[in-house]
Amino acid sequence: MSSTDADLLQQLRQGIVTTCAAETERIAGAFAMFVPEDQVLAFHGDLGAGKTTFIRGLARAWNIIEPVTSPTFNLYTLYQGSRQLVHLDAYRLASGADLDALMIADFLAPPWCLAVEWPERITDCLPDDAWHLYLDIDADTAHRIRLGA
């Protein structure tokens, strides 16, 4: 890992502020290179905080060319590129039992990444090694992205 690579991860741990969607996607694209294969990413944040925008940046970095939108109504979407991305919106799930019924594990063929929006709805189903990203928006519309411990 180069010093520039380590710098990005350190900056994310401290929190990075972005002012536009393109900047959020650029940071996500750089971050995508550090995401291990077969990793769960948990995205915390209110509506409009940039969760789907960040996931779109990951998708582009993994050569996924389809439009990436929030899967609120269909619960999850599968994307195929240099990695398989399973994008889950857990907002409408009541518990981990609802997640089991979706049979998402059947789609986790290596190399995959499961990106979960609203992970607090299914905390009991997230693996201990999941990476947590916290996104929020300030009153002046600046977005903050932080990689949790």
Residue, then its C-alpha position, 0 to 999 in steps of 0.5 A: m500500500s502506497s503512502t497515498d493509499a494509506d492517506l486516503l484511508q486515514q482521511l476517511r477514518q477522520g472524515i472527508v467532506t465533499t461538496c458535490a456528487a461527482e466528488t463523492e463518486r471520485i472518493a468512492g472510486a478510489f476507496a473501491m481499490f481497498v475493499p477486499e473481495d467478498q466484503v460487506l459494506a454498511f452505509h449509515g446515514d439519513l435520506g440524501a446523505g450520499k449513500t447511493t452516490f457513494i455506492r455508484g462510485l464503487a460500481r463505476a470503479w468495478n466497471i459496472i456500467e448500468p445505472v445505479t439507483s437506490p433499490t428501495f422498492n425492489l429491496y436489492t439489485l445485482y450488478q456485474g462488473s469486474r466484481q459483483l455488487v449486491h446493493l441492498d436497501a434494508y429500510r423496509l426490512a423489519s429484522g434479519a429474518d426478512l433478509d434471510a427470506l431474500m436469499i441474498a447469500d445465493f447471489l454472493a459469488p466471488p468476488w462480490c461486495l454486499a453494500v447495505e443501506w440502512p444496516e441498523r435494520i438488520t444489525d444482527c445479520l451483519p458479519d463482525d468484519a463488515w466495514h461501516l461508512y457513516l455519511d451525513i449532510d451539514a446545514d450548508t449541504a456539504h456531505r461528510i463521509r467517515l469510515g468507522a472503526 
